[in-house]
């Protein structure tokens, strides 16, 4: 911290954000010391301006009054004798201006301070402990960032596209199991629970979503009851999917055997099998895409998207008899699970039903080929091959496939399910970070679109006004120069008064005036038609421009992020853009003109950047501390524990 006030940045270490925050705080203290010199400088400038205003007032007073003028020397400069009251008025105006400037500086500083992110918490050094309750701090920080950074921007966007991307606490960790019908979802869940609680069969047996949880007593709750669960506040958001969904939603809490793999404090969600159903609705204004309701009464893709965003692990099961992707599975993979690759596991189930290695290779290859069509990457996700044991299928010793290896893979899948509790807080922080980056991208792209639309709108109507005003200007010029008469009267200037008057027309002039009036009527009608044509043309041009906005979204994205693509291809930004683009397209479809969108000030984007560089890193460290506690590992002592140790040592001493 040099005496000259030069700010030194810390090296790029994990603690760099905290050091930089401390340096900024000290720099703000130096800024307060400079407040008095700054106000003094403003006052001097204001007094100088007041003197200029006083001189201007005296000259104006002298010019309007009948002052005496004396010529001094050969320079011919006038010396004006005026009253001193004009100077006093100028001085008073200068003092008022100085006071106004002195009041504006604190107001400007208050506005800047209000725009800064006022954290109700401190970003502490977690390398040496000092956090009494990491989970409470993590919840507090996430709630603050959502309420103060994300929600203000989301509320200004039509339809609030990020409303259901926010987290509510408390929420129990969760595993989502999805797949085609008869892929062994319910059988796998029964095996995991150790009891037969879900119906199984070759045909579709479950028509709704079921949440299963290990509990001290058996209970079954329907959808409306689960929506009000105090231990899972996000469940109330499911009400937006309508009565058809709530009627097929329930929760089962079961008493499980002691040797069951399912742990306490974990929810597993069983979903209806994905199948191809005929469309029940036609393409109209209420159902523009024609595939929003596919025989279920609710939007299955959106419901799966809601569960997938909040799940800590997603199991995607396939049947070797149907290893390809159905139409509904394709929709879920491309829409519901977009951007959630780090969460889901692909499982080829029921491999014990295959007779030999040729059948296994055919089923495995077909599934890999189908996934390559929907997952646009060179490397497809790892495929876990397993079979369900314990209830339905029993492995035969004479089987031609290595079922022991498949059993090991099943144990790996079960281990991933049990580890979902450990991944819960990390997934919450990852989801918050991704939401912040998507909000940033949405604001940047929509801001560019809004700026282009506003410029295009202003330029279009300026051209329209110019076209409309040009005939009026020409007509006024003709009347003013006398090249066109008004009802036969010609303008003349009298020699006595030098004023403009109108001379009465002669009979010949009156006849020509009638013809002129008829011509003026035709010109007026033509002008009205031209105004209508110009207005219609401008509106059609703007309408076509709005339509092109949706088709040029990719070009706008490339322009906004051109600086990011100078030294790299920006695969991360492009992958995120595939998730943000549908939201921006829906927003543009719901408004008349992009210029009607509310602006996104730069200080809001600075807030998002501060959260990404400082707060998210702090949240990662808090989640790490909680993960160490869950695994029973030794972590740095908290401040409360250190105080207890110190008190115990002093007592023993």
FITILO-954962 format. One line per 2 residues: number of its first residue (from 0); their letters; for each residue x, y, z of C-alpha. Coordinates in Angstrom, 3 decimals. Layout:
NUM = A = X Y Z ~ ...
This chain:
0 = XX = 0.000 0.000 0.000 ~ 2.263 2.831 -1.206
2 = XX = 1.854 6.364 0.106 ~ 0.972 7.646 -3.359
4 = XX = -2.227 5.555 -3.352 ~ -1.079 3.161 -6.071
6 = XX = -3.069 -0.099 -5.854 ~ -0.959 -3.267 -6.068
8 = XX = -2.719 -6.431 -7.225 ~ -2.066 -9.737 -5.508
10 = XX = -0.586 -12.673 -7.473 ~ -2.876 -15.220 -9.097
12 = XX = -3.344 -17.460 -6.038 ~ -6.540 -18.991 -4.639
14 = XX = -6.616 -16.120 -2.136 ~ -6.196 -13.418 -4.811
16 = XX = -9.902 -12.424 -4.810 ~ -9.828 -11.900 -1.051
18 = XX = -6.590 -9.887 -1.168 ~ -7.949 -7.765 -3.983
20 = XX = -11.137 -7.159 -1.986 ~ -9.021 -5.937 0.971
22 = XX = -6.965 -3.651 -1.281 ~ -10.156 -2.172 -2.755
24 = XX = -11.458 -1.531 0.766 ~ -8.284 0.326 1.735
26 = XX = -8.372 2.269 -1.515 ~ -11.910 3.389 -0.637
28 = XX = -10.555 4.750 2.672 ~ -7.981 6.795 0.761
30 = XX = -10.815 8.064 -1.413 ~ -12.588 9.399 1.670
32 = XX = -9.442 11.331 2.596 ~ -9.566 13.045 -0.801
34 = XX = -13.173 14.152 -0.333 ~ -12.320 17.600 1.173
36 = XX = -9.720 18.516 -1.507 ~ -12.132 17.387 -4.180
38 = XX = -14.958 19.535 -2.796 ~ -12.561 22.471 -2.497
40 = XX = -11.574 22.066 -6.129 ~ -15.228 21.923 -7.148
42 = XX = -15.891 25.088 -5.131 ~ -13.030 26.956 -6.851
44 = XX = -14.350 25.920 -10.237 ~ -17.849 27.008 -9.191
46 = XX = -16.588 30.454 -8.060 ~ -14.770 30.906 -11.368
48 = XX = -17.933 30.005 -13.221 ~ -19.870 32.430 -11.020
50 = XX = -17.521 35.280 -11.992 ~ -18.094 34.474 -15.647
52 = XX = -21.827 34.404 -15.029 ~ -21.621 37.769 -13.227
54 = XX = -19.742 39.307 -16.155 ~ -22.301 37.837 -18.544
56 = XX = -25.101 39.258 -16.395 ~ -23.524 42.730 -16.344
58 = XX = -23.078 42.761 -20.121 ~ -26.652 41.638 -20.621
60 = XX = -27.893 44.282 -18.237 ~ -25.930 46.982 -20.033
62 = XX = -27.138 45.895 -23.448 ~ -30.789 46.077 -22.443
64 = XX = -30.555 49.341 -20.441 ~ -29.948 52.806 -21.829
66 = XX = -26.379 53.070 -20.488 ~ -23.941 55.788 -21.356
68 = XX = -20.976 54.813 -23.466 ~ -17.567 56.520 -23.366
70 = XX = -14.918 55.820 -25.907 ~ -11.502 55.314 -24.393
72 = XX = -8.283 55.670 -26.407 ~ -7.796 54.501 -29.920
74 = XX = -8.890 50.910 -29.251 ~ -12.524 52.018 -29.459
76 = XX = -13.570 49.729 -26.513 ~ -16.828 50.726 -24.675
78 = XX = -16.898 51.261 -20.905 ~ -20.376 50.460 -19.680
80 = XX = -21.767 52.066 -16.571 ~ -24.328 49.763 -14.935
82 = XX = -25.790 49.137 -11.541 ~ -23.990 46.817 -9.126
84 = XX = -27.132 44.725 -8.559 ~ -26.431 42.677 -11.697
86 = XX = -23.079 41.594 -10.295 ~ -24.647 40.589 -6.989
88 = XX = -27.175 38.468 -8.825 ~ -24.384 36.748 -10.744
90 = XX = -22.448 36.083 -7.542 ~ -25.549 34.636 -5.881
92 = XX = -26.133 32.417 -8.900 ~ -22.507 31.235 -8.743
94 = XX = -22.755 30.406 -5.036 ~ -25.985 28.503 -5.689
96 = XX = -24.255 26.585 -8.457 ~ -21.340 25.776 -6.123
98 = XX = -23.712 24.498 -3.439 ~ -25.511 22.426 -6.033
100 = XX = -22.236 20.861 -7.165 ~ -21.218 20.139 -3.580
102 = XX = -24.525 18.368 -3.048 ~ -24.249 16.377 -6.269
104 = XX = -20.913 14.809 -5.321 ~ -22.254 12.959 -2.236
106 = XX = -25.361 11.979 -4.162 ~ -23.222 10.565 -6.958
108 = XX = -21.092 8.681 -4.446 ~ -24.252 7.300 -2.783
110 = XX = -25.569 6.091 -6.144 ~ -22.273 4.364 -6.920
112 = XX = -22.245 2.721 -3.507 ~ -25.821 1.530 -3.938
114 = XX = -24.897 -0.080 -7.255 ~ -22.044 -2.005 -5.706
116 = XX = -22.711 -5.474 -4.328 ~ -23.339 -4.934 -0.606
118 = XX = -22.653 -8.376 0.800 ~ -24.171 -9.170 4.224
120 = XX = -21.344 -11.646 4.751 ~ -17.551 -11.717 4.578
122 = XX = -15.437 -13.737 2.190 ~ -13.183 -15.290 4.799
124 = XX = -10.034 -17.335 4.474 ~ -11.171 -20.954 4.656
126 = XX = -7.697 -22.471 4.467 ~ -7.307 -22.030 8.211
128 = XX = -10.899 -22.607 9.294 ~ -12.909 -19.831 10.914
130 = XX = -16.410 -20.914 9.750 ~ -18.727 -22.007 12.543
132 = XX = -21.594 -23.248 10.328 ~ -20.534 -23.738 6.689
134 = XX = -23.937 -25.043 5.566 ~ -25.789 -21.994 6.929
136 = XX = -23.252 -19.674 5.292 ~ -23.578 -21.492 1.960
138 = XX = -27.371 -21.216 2.047 ~ -27.173 -17.529 2.985
140 = XX = -24.750 -16.662 0.190 ~ -26.708 -18.547 -2.497
142 = XX = -29.983 -16.937 -1.415 ~ -28.398 -13.474 -1.428
144 = XX = -26.897 -13.883 -4.911 ~ -30.194 -15.143 -6.308
146 = XX = -32.267 -12.341 -4.731 ~ -29.888 -9.439 -5.404
148 = XX = -28.210 -10.378 -8.692 ~ -30.331 -12.845 -10.689
150 = XX = -33.920 -11.967 -9.740 ~ -33.725 -8.202 -10.628
152 = XX = -32.620 -9.068 -14.170 ~ -35.014 -12.002 -14.482
154 = XX = -38.009 -9.875 -13.447 ~ -37.358 -7.450 -16.329
156 = XX = -37.374 -10.226 -18.927 ~ -40.721 -11.289 -20.437
158 = XX = -41.865 -14.604 -18.989 ~ -39.057 -14.715 -16.377
160 = XX = -36.951 -17.407 -18.115 ~ -34.768 -18.050 -15.035
162 = XX = -37.533 -18.181 -12.441 ~ -37.398 -21.972 -12.075
164 = XX = -33.606 -22.189 -12.240 ~ -33.291 -20.807 -8.722
166 = XX = -32.791 -22.956 -5.644 ~ -34.990 -23.078 -2.560
168 = XX = -33.852 -24.456 0.750 ~ -34.152 -26.912 2.385
170 = XX = -34.044 -29.627 -0.274 ~ -33.137 -33.306 0.127
172 = XX = -30.541 -34.768 -2.315 ~ -32.161 -36.639 -5.177
174 = XX = -31.502 -39.256 -7.877 ~ -33.623 -39.260 -11.042
176 = XX = -34.212 -42.533 -12.929 ~ -35.541 -42.213 -16.490
178 = XX = -35.624 -44.512 -19.492 ~ -37.753 -46.267 -22.070
180 = XX = -40.639 -48.412 -20.913 ~ -39.641 -51.898 -19.764
182 = XX = -36.018 -50.860 -19.296 ~ -35.875 -52.114 -15.700
184 = XX = -36.235 -48.789 -13.841 ~ -38.697 -49.998 -11.211
186 = XX = -36.880 -53.316 -10.784 ~ -33.588 -51.531 -10.175
188 = XX = -35.251 -49.246 -7.610 ~ -36.812 -52.227 -5.821
190 = XX = -33.417 -53.904 -5.677 ~ -31.873 -50.720 -4.298
192 = XX = -34.552 -50.367 -1.615 ~ -34.520 -54.026 -0.644
194 = XX = -38.355 -54.228 -0.791 ~ -40.807 -54.601 -3.652
196 = XX = -42.614 -51.258 -3.672 ~ -42.861 -50.396 -7.387
198 = XX = -44.907 -52.371 -9.914 ~ -42.821 -54.125 -12.567
200 = XX = -43.659 -55.715 -15.906 ~ -42.937 -55.837 -19.615
202 = XX = -45.772 -53.446 -20.474 ~ -45.832 -49.863 -19.083
204 = XX = -46.945 -50.158 -15.453 ~ -46.307 -46.711 -13.946
206 = XX = -48.063 -43.625 -15.301 ~ -46.638 -40.964 -12.987
208 = XX = -43.685 -39.676 -11.013 ~ -42.990 -41.337 -7.671
210 = XX = -40.547 -40.058 -5.035 ~ -39.200 -42.817 -2.780
212 = XX = -37.347 -42.182 0.462 ~ -36.099 -44.246 3.361
214 = XX = -38.065 -43.358 6.506 ~ -38.907 -44.487 10.009
216 = XX = -42.534 -45.334 9.142 ~ -44.410 -46.306 5.975
218 = XX = -46.509 -43.571 4.375 ~ -47.862 -42.612 0.951
220 = XX = -48.730 -39.020 0.032 ~ -50.442 -37.663 -3.067
222 = XX = -49.253 -34.752 -5.177 ~ -51.040 -31.784 -3.510
224 = XX = -49.826 -32.967 -0.107 ~ -46.222 -33.268 -1.277
226 = XX = -46.354 -29.756 -2.756 ~ -46.593 -28.343 0.767
228 = XX = -43.722 -30.397 2.190 ~ -41.621 -28.104 4.455
230 = XX = -38.520 -30.290 3.990 ~ -38.585 -29.880 0.175
232 = XX = -39.581 -26.323 -0.617 ~ -38.912 -26.627 -4.382
234 = XX = -41.767 -29.144 -4.698 ~ -44.294 -26.299 -4.621
236 = XX = -42.971 -25.137 -8.014 ~ -44.437 -28.324 -9.545
238 = XX = -47.935 -26.843 -9.217 ~ -47.366 -24.936 -12.454
240 = XX = -47.619 -28.182 -14.452 ~ -51.322 -28.446 -13.688
242 = XX = -53.780 -30.855 -12.171 ~ -52.981 -33.626 -14.636
244 = XX = -49.460 -33.834 -13.245 ~ -50.394 -33.501 -9.582
246 = XX = -52.887 -36.344 -10.005 ~ -50.068 -38.651 -11.155
248 = XX = -47.485 -37.571 -8.599 ~ -46.942 -39.189 -5.197
250 = XX = -44.326 -39.869 -2.566 ~ -43.657 -43.138 -0.766
252 = XX = -41.698 -43.313 2.464 ~ -40.691 -46.848 3.428
254 = XX = -39.125 -48.693 6.311 ~ -36.257 -50.600 4.690
256 = XX = -34.190 -53.560 5.872 ~ -30.960 -52.817 7.672
258 = XX = -28.896 -54.231 4.814 ~ -30.603 -52.077 2.145
260 = XX = -28.292 -50.015 -0.088 ~ -30.574 -46.975 0.037
262 = XX = -29.251 -44.492 2.663 ~ -31.240 -42.059 4.768
264 = XX = -31.497 -38.483 3.507 ~ -31.688 -39.427 -0.179
266 = XX = -34.658 -39.370 -2.561 ~ -34.965 -41.486 -5.680
268 = XX = -37.514 -40.547 -8.350 ~ -39.143 -43.195 -10.529
270 = XX = -40.564 -41.845 -13.798 ~ -43.015 -43.195 -16.374
272 = XX = -41.438 -44.993 -19.320 ~ -40.782 -42.957 -22.432
274 = XX = -42.745 -44.176 -25.436 ~ -43.939 -42.800 -28.766
276 = XX = -47.525 -41.589 -28.540 ~ -49.679 -39.890 -31.193
278 = XX = -50.221 -36.185 -30.819 ~ -53.447 -35.291 -29.053
280 = XX = -53.512 -31.647 -30.060 ~ -53.344 -29.936 -33.415
282 = XX = -51.055 -27.077 -34.282 ~ -52.919 -23.886 -33.383
284 = XX = -52.489 -20.754 -31.281 ~ -52.797 -22.683 -28.040
286 = XX = -50.377 -25.387 -29.152 ~ -48.024 -23.796 -31.692
288 = XX = -45.523 -26.638 -31.869 ~ -48.002 -29.490 -31.934
290 = XX = -45.941 -31.618 -29.531 ~ -46.444 -29.956 -26.176
292 = XX = -49.002 -32.477 -24.944 ~ -48.245 -36.031 -25.974
294 = XX = -51.110 -37.968 -24.438 ~ -50.129 -37.284 -20.796
296 = XX = -52.041 -34.104 -20.013 ~ -48.866 -32.209 -19.091
298 = XX = -45.590 -31.268 -20.738 ~ -43.445 -34.313 -20.018
300 = XX = -40.251 -32.751 -21.404 ~ -40.549 -29.681 -19.168
302 = XX = -41.321 -31.821 -16.114 ~ -38.249 -33.982 -16.716
304 = XX = -36.203 -30.802 -17.199 ~ -37.357 -29.530 -13.794
306 = XX = -36.373 -32.771 -12.052 ~ -33.084 -33.052 -13.960
308 = XX = -31.908 -29.573 -12.925 ~ -32.447 -30.363 -9.246
310 = XX = -31.226 -33.953 -9.317 ~ -27.724 -34.786 -8.146
312 = XX = -27.525 -37.883 -10.363 ~ -29.517 -38.935 -13.447
314 = XX = -29.705 -42.574 -14.485 ~ -30.723 -43.072 -18.118
316 = XX = -31.667 -46.737 -18.594 ~ -32.043 -48.589 -21.911
318 = XX = -33.376 -52.047 -22.729 ~ -31.280 -54.295 -25.043
320 = XX = -34.484 -55.183 -26.901 ~ -34.993 -51.478 -27.695
322 = XX = -31.502 -49.919 -27.514 ~ -32.430 -47.122 -29.904
324 = XX = -33.931 -43.821 -28.857 ~ -37.666 -43.303 -29.254
326 = XX = -39.100 -39.953 -30.244 ~ -39.798 -38.984 -26.645
328 = XX = -36.350 -40.150 -25.539 ~ -34.796 -38.057 -28.289
330 = XX = -36.723 -35.015 -27.068 ~ -35.648 -35.600 -23.478
332 = XX = -31.982 -35.980 -24.453 ~ -31.915 -32.846 -26.598
334 = XX = -34.082 -30.590 -24.394 ~ -34.496 -31.892 -20.848
336 = XX = -30.906 -33.045 -20.325 ~ -29.170 -30.332 -22.364
338 = XX = -26.184 -28.958 -20.479 ~ -26.411 -31.590 -17.719
340 = XX = -23.849 -34.048 -19.054 ~ -21.931 -34.003 -15.766
342 = XX = -24.913 -35.505 -13.958 ~ -26.274 -38.448 -15.939
344 = XX = -25.080 -42.015 -16.374 ~ -26.092 -44.100 -19.392
346 = XX = -26.989 -47.671 -18.407 ~ -27.606 -50.612 -20.739
348 = XX = -29.726 -52.778 -18.463 ~ -30.934 -56.402 -18.666
350 = XX = -27.800 -57.679 -20.394 ~ -28.457 -61.091 -18.800
352 = XX = -31.276 -61.532 -21.327 ~ -28.777 -61.580 -24.199
354 = XX = -27.769 -65.050 -25.387 ~ -24.215 -64.505 -26.595
356 = XX = -21.531 -61.943 -27.269 ~ -22.842 -61.220 -30.772
358 = XX = -26.171 -60.056 -29.366 ~ -24.365 -57.985 -26.756
360 = XX = -22.156 -56.315 -29.393 ~ -25.188 -55.577 -31.557
362 = XX = -27.150 -54.015 -28.677 ~ -24.161 -52.024 -27.390
364 = XX = -23.304 -50.734 -30.870 ~ -26.896 -49.748 -31.609
366 = XX = -27.126 -47.760 -28.384 ~ -23.796 -46.038 -29.054
368 = XX = -24.900 -45.130 -32.583 ~ -28.229 -43.756 -31.314
370 = XX = -26.519 -41.639 -28.646 ~ -24.058 -40.238 -31.192
372 = XX = -26.995 -38.779 -33.127 ~ -28.232 -36.694 -30.203
374 = XX = -25.003 -35.970 -28.288 ~ -22.981 -33.707 -30.571
376 = XX = -19.544 -34.679 -29.347 ~ -16.805 -36.969 -30.566
378 = XX = -16.784 -38.914 -27.288 ~ -20.085 -40.410 -26.186
380 = XX = -20.690 -40.905 -22.441 ~ -19.569 -44.094 -20.768
382 = XX = -22.188 -46.846 -20.992 ~ -22.625 -48.981 -17.867
384 = XX = -23.700 -52.546 -18.706 ~ -25.497 -54.358 -15.899
386 = XX = -28.522 -56.471 -15.025 ~ -31.055 -56.475 -12.182
388 = XX = -30.570 -59.201 -9.601 ~ -32.520 -60.228 -6.524
390 = XX = -36.151 -60.084 -7.680 ~ -36.751 -61.020 -11.289
392 = XX = -33.674 -62.217 -13.119 ~ -31.279 -64.723 -11.589
394 = XX = -27.942 -65.306 -13.250 ~ -27.454 -68.797 -14.635
396 = XX = -24.026 -70.416 -14.109 ~ -24.102 -71.641 -17.721
398 = XX = -24.559 -68.144 -19.162 ~ -22.246 -67.323 -22.071
400 = XX = -21.661 -63.703 -21.023 ~ -19.374 -62.610 -18.137
402 = XX = -22.157 -61.775 -15.688 ~ -19.632 -61.314 -12.887
404 = XX = -18.208 -58.285 -14.680 ~ -21.707 -56.928 -15.254
406 = XX = -22.455 -57.382 -11.541 ~ -19.395 -55.273 -10.724
408 = XX = -20.669 -52.571 -13.014 ~ -23.998 -52.675 -11.200
410 = XX = -22.185 -52.154 -7.891 ~ -20.455 -49.128 -9.423
412 = XX = -23.827 -47.666 -10.375 ~ -25.169 -48.259 -6.852
414 = XX = -22.061 -46.599 -5.408 ~ -22.700 -43.549 -7.608
416 = XX = -26.287 -43.434 -6.342 ~ -25.134 -43.488 -2.716
418 = XX = -22.518 -40.812 -3.452 ~ -25.219 -38.409 -4.670
420 = XX = -25.527 -36.999 -1.138 ~ -21.884 -35.933 -1.217
422 = XX = -22.313 -34.297 -4.628 ~ -25.424 -32.364 -3.599
424 = XX = -23.855 -29.070 -2.482 ~ -21.285 -29.135 -5.281
426 = XX = -24.109 -29.556 -7.794 ~ -25.988 -26.641 -6.212
428 = XX = -22.931 -24.380 -6.573 ~ -22.369 -25.592 -10.144
430 = XX = -26.007 -24.883 -11.024 ~ -25.755 -21.388 -9.513
432 = XX = -22.583 -20.662 -11.488 ~ -24.172 -21.872 -14.717
434 = XX = -27.277 -19.754 -14.079 ~ -25.108 -16.664 -13.514
436 = XX = -23.257 -17.277 -16.772 ~ -26.505 -17.818 -18.665
438 = XX = -27.974 -14.598 -17.228 ~ -24.792 -12.789 -18.286
440 = XX = -25.036 -14.191 -21.817 ~ -28.741 -13.394 -22.070
442 = XX = -28.188 -9.801 -20.963 ~ -25.277 -9.313 -23.365
444 = XX = -27.064 -10.718 -26.434 ~ -30.424 -9.080 -25.681
446 = XX = -28.638 -5.791 -25.002 ~ -27.013 -5.939 -28.438
448 = XX = -30.324 -6.839 -30.097 ~ -32.108 -4.033 -28.243
450 = XX = -29.473 -1.498 -29.292 ~ -29.726 -2.529 -32.951
452 = XX = -33.522 -2.462 -32.858 ~ -33.590 1.008 -31.256
454 = XX = -31.174 2.416 -33.838 ~ -33.141 0.824 -36.666
456 = XX = -36.418 2.177 -35.288 ~ -35.104 5.725 -34.898
458 = XX = -33.470 5.738 -38.334 ~ -36.591 4.369 -40.017
460 = XX = -38.921 6.958 -38.552 ~ -36.435 9.777 -39.211
462 = XX = -36.419 8.786 -42.870 ~ -40.221 8.618 -42.810
464 = XX = -40.484 12.074 -41.241 ~ -38.036 13.464 -43.791
466 = XX = -40.105 12.061 -46.640 ~ -43.270 13.510 -45.128
468 = XX = -41.745 16.916 -44.387 ~ -40.099 17.388 -47.778
470 = XX = -43.335 18.236 -49.704 ~ -44.431 20.607 -46.938
472 = XX = -41.093 22.398 -47.080 ~ -41.269 22.744 -50.868
474 = XX = -44.829 24.093 -50.635 ~ -43.858 26.655 -48.004
476 = XX = -40.891 27.776 -50.099 ~ -43.122 28.249 -53.152
478 = XX = -45.628 30.293 -51.167 ~ -42.919 32.393 -49.515
480 = XX = -41.192 33.238 -52.817 ~ -44.448 34.029 -54.631
482 = XX = -44.073 31.254 -57.182 ~ -47.398 29.843 -56.045
484 = XX = -50.531 31.883 -55.286 ~ -53.116 31.175 -52.605
486 = XX = -56.675 31.343 -53.980 ~ -55.585 33.854 -56.629
488 = XX = -54.107 36.349 -54.186 ~ -50.504 37.348 -54.795
490 = XX = -48.268 38.686 -52.031 ~ -47.026 42.284 -52.448
492 = XX = -44.886 44.506 -50.206 ~ -46.144 48.064 -49.711
494 = XX = -43.602 50.853 -49.953 ~ -44.930 52.779 -46.942
496 = XX = -45.134 50.163 -44.215 ~ -42.871 47.582 -45.820
498 = XX = -45.365 44.923 -44.755 ~ -46.615 41.884 -46.653
500 = XX = -50.214 42.187 -47.977 ~ -52.370 40.332 -50.470
502 = XX = -53.585 41.790 -53.763 ~ -57.089 40.914 -55.025
504 = XX = -57.031 38.775 -58.208 ~ -58.348 39.791 -61.603
506 = XX = -60.990 37.596 -63.375 ~ -58.286 35.877 -65.391
508 = XX = -56.278 35.289 -62.278 ~ -59.384 33.994 -60.478
510 = XX = -59.963 31.403 -63.229 ~ -56.370 30.274 -63.030
512 = XX = -56.723 30.219 -59.227 ~ -59.602 27.747 -59.521
514 = XX = -57.412 25.491 -61.589 ~ -54.655 25.937 -59.030
516 = XX = -57.012 25.019 -56.199 ~ -58.026 21.855 -57.994
518 = XX = -54.358 21.061 -58.472 ~ -53.734 21.712 -54.783
520 = XX = -56.540 19.307 -53.912 ~ -54.960 16.630 -56.081
522 = XX = -51.562 17.315 -54.555 ~ -53.068 17.031 -51.062
524 = XX = -54.668 13.701 -51.888 ~ -51.414 12.492 -53.381
526 = XX = -49.582 13.659 -50.280 ~ -52.022 11.789 -48.033
528 = XX = -51.511 8.649 -50.114 ~ -47.766 9.103 -49.904
530 = XX = -47.967 9.439 -46.099 ~ -49.990 6.232 -45.880
532 = XX = -47.556 4.406 -48.161 ~ -44.512 5.630 -46.224
534 = XX = -46.080 4.628 -42.891 ~ -47.081 1.205 -44.191
536 = XX = -43.656 0.694 -45.733 ~ -41.880 1.616 -42.494
538 = XX = -44.072 -0.729 -40.478 ~ -43.501 -3.562 -42.924
540 = XX = -39.774 -2.916 -42.850 ~ -39.741 -3.023 -39.046
542 = XX = -41.886 -6.160 -39.045 ~ -39.497 -7.920 -41.403
544 = XX = -36.569 -6.746 -39.286 ~ -38.154 -8.237 -36.161
546 = XX = -38.661 -11.492 -37.991 ~ -35.021 -11.513 -39.054
548 = XX = -33.908 -10.960 -35.453 ~ -34.739 -14.573 -34.596
550 = XX = -32.987 -15.920 -37.683 ~ -29.802 -13.929 -37.034
552 = XX = -29.354 -14.843 -33.370 ~ -26.234 -16.861 -34.108
554 = XX = -24.650 -13.932 -35.946 ~ -25.472 -11.598 -33.051
556 = XX = -23.923 -14.048 -30.590 ~ -20.760 -14.219 -32.687
558 = XX = -20.552 -10.411 -32.769 ~ -21.059 -10.024 -29.003
560 = XX = -18.494 -12.701 -28.108 ~ -16.035 -11.885 -30.903
562 = XX = -13.360 -10.838 -28.384 ~ -13.646 -14.184 -26.586
564 = XX = -13.023 -16.111 -29.809 ~ -9.780 -14.372 -30.779
566 = XX = -7.416 -16.855 -29.145 ~ -9.684 -19.902 -28.726
568 = XX = -12.717 -21.473 -30.326 ~ -14.915 -20.857 -27.260
570 = XX = -16.514 -24.288 -27.075 ~ -17.759 -23.569 -23.558
572 = XX = -19.553 -20.395 -24.695 ~ -21.004 -22.114 -27.747
574 = XX = -22.306 -25.030 -25.681 ~ -23.935 -22.607 -23.253
576 = XX = -25.394 -20.651 -26.165 ~ -27.343 -23.730 -27.259
578 = XX = -29.219 -23.547 -23.929 ~ -29.640 -19.766 -23.907
580 = XX = -30.750 -19.396 -27.523 ~ -34.256 -20.946 -27.043
582 = XX = -34.914 -18.571 -24.148 ~ -33.937 -15.512 -26.187
584 = XX = -35.996 -16.753 -29.131 ~ -39.059 -17.137 -26.877
586 = XX = -38.518 -13.646 -25.445 ~ -38.326 -12.064 -28.911
588 = XX = -41.465 -13.938 -29.984 ~ -43.440 -12.520 -27.052
590 = XX = -42.718 -8.816 -27.701 ~ -43.519 -6.467 -30.557
592 = XX = -40.116 -4.824 -30.793 ~ -36.814 -5.558 -29.080
594 = XX = -36.383 -1.839 -28.367 ~ -39.197 -2.154 -25.796
596 = XX = -36.964 -4.333 -23.602 ~ -35.623 -2.668 -20.506
598 = XX = -31.886 -1.903 -20.660 ~ -29.217 -3.874 -18.839
600 = XX = -26.871 -1.411 -17.075 ~ -23.191 -2.241 -17.044
602 = XX = -23.055 -2.208 -13.237 ~ -25.394 -5.222 -13.135
604 = XX = -22.975 -7.162 -15.312 ~ -20.154 -6.071 -13.003
606 = XX = -22.103 -7.607 -10.120 ~ -22.378 -10.909 -11.955
608 = XX = -18.659 -10.867 -12.695 ~ -17.882 -10.193 -9.022
610 = XX = -20.016 -13.162 -7.970 ~ -18.330 -15.450 -10.492
612 = XX = -14.805 -14.455 -9.497 ~ -15.208 -14.213 -5.714
614 = XX = -18.433 -15.639 -4.300 ~ -18.548 -18.836 -6.363
616 = XX = -14.969 -19.650 -5.375 ~ -15.909 -19.096 -1.714
618 = XX = -18.946 -21.385 -2.124 ~ -16.719 -24.110 -3.552
620 = XX = -14.580 -23.993 -0.422 ~ -17.653 -24.170 1.826
622 = XX = -18.933 -27.204 -0.081 ~ -15.516 -28.795 0.289
624 = XX = -15.596 -28.330 4.069 ~ -19.034 -29.938 4.268
626 = XX = -17.892 -32.817 2.068 ~ -14.929 -33.437 4.378
628 = XX = -17.293 -33.519 7.341 ~ -19.573 -36.011 5.565
630 = XX = -16.646 -38.321 4.813 ~ -15.269 -38.070 8.344
632 = XX = -12.009 -36.521 7.151 ~ -10.036 -34.016 9.206
634 = XX = -10.551 -30.414 8.163 ~ -9.275 -27.113 9.603
636 = XX = -10.955 -26.330 12.948 ~ -13.782 -23.827 12.980
638 = XX = -13.635 -20.676 15.045 ~ -16.109 -22.094 17.539
640 = XX = -14.088 -25.300 17.942 ~ -10.873 -23.321 18.355
642 = XX = -12.479 -21.238 21.116 ~ -13.603 -24.405 22.889
644 = XX = -10.092 -25.862 22.718 ~ -8.624 -22.658 24.096
646 = XX = -11.101 -22.562 26.981 ~ -10.403 -26.224 27.765
648 = XX = -6.659 -25.576 27.775 ~ -7.022 -22.581 30.094
650 = XX = -9.233 -24.612 32.454 ~ -6.704 -27.451 32.586
652 = X = -3.938 -24.945 33.199
